[in-house]
Amino acid sequence: MCLGFAGGVLGVLILSHAAYSTIQYRYLLKITDEQFSGPPVNVVLELIAGMVFCTLAALIVPGKFLSILPHSDENRVVTLPANLDFMIFNHRGKAFPLDMDLKFK
């Protein structure tokens, strides 16, 4: 995990340097009165390298995936019947009639 975190920090540093280089290049073009046709090749290579480092860090750092099955006990923190703090008995459902034999047209 430490290697992935270091790769992510390195990727962010490379991306921020590429942004700074692009701003500096645009400022240089403004001084020399030239048109901006695109970033230089070294900035594009920095962007690709930064993207690769950040993508690898995003895949390495989170760790193992948990099961998304609803009946899996390995990722269940609180079981629903044991947590009574969120049970609400006083709600707007009381306003509806009790006989549900109403039919919609």
N, C-alpha and C positions, 0 to 999 in steps of 0.2 A: 504494500500500500504506500509506503514511503517513496518508492521509485515512481509510482504513478502520480503521486502528489507533486514530486519534484518535476516530473515531465509536464504537468499542467502549469506549474509556475513558470517553467522555461517557455512553454508555448505562449502564455500571456505576455511575457517579456518580449518575445520575438514579434508578436502581433503589435504590441505597442511601439516597438522600434520601427516596424514597417509603416505604421501610421505616421510617426514622426518624420520618417524619411520622405514619405509622400508629401506631407505639408511643406517640408523644406524644399523639395523639388518644385512644387507649385510656386513657392515664393521666389525661387531662382528663375523660373520661367517668366514670372511677372516682372522681374527686374530687367531681363533681357528682351522683353516684349515678344516672346514666342508663344505659339498656341500649345495647349495641353492636348496631346494626342493619346496619352495613356501613361500609366506608371512605368518606370524603368524595369528592366528585366530582374535586377537584384531585389527590388521590392516585391515583385511577383513571386520570386523564389522564396523570399522570407515569409510571405503570406501562406504559401503552400506548406512550408516547414512548420510554421506556427499552427496551422490548421491540423496537421498530422499529429503534432505533440498534444494539442488540446483534445483531439478525438481519442487518441490512445489513453489519455488520462481520464477522460469521461467513461471509457470502457473498463479501466482497471480499478479506479478508486471506489466505486460503489460497493463492491464485494459480491457476495453470492446472492442469487435471486431467490425470492421466497415463493412458495406455492400460492396460486390465486384461487384454488378450489375452496368453495365456501365451507366445507366440512373438515378442512385441514386444521389440525390442532397446533401445528408448528408455528403458524403465524398469527394465531389468535391471542391477543393480549388480555382482553376482558370478555368474558362470556356475557351474553345479553341479559339473562335473568338475574345474574349476580349484581348488576349495576342498576340500582333502583333510583339513582339521581336523575335520570333522564326520562322516567316514566311520568306521563302527564295524564291525569284523569279529568281535569277541568278544562275542556276545550269547546270549540264551536260546534262539535258534532252533536251536542245536546239539543240544538235547535231543530234538528231534523226529526220528522215523525218516526216513531218506532216501527210501525207496520210498513214493511218494504214491499207491499203488494201493488205499489204504484207502477203504472205502465206508461211509457213515453210514446207519443204518437209520431 
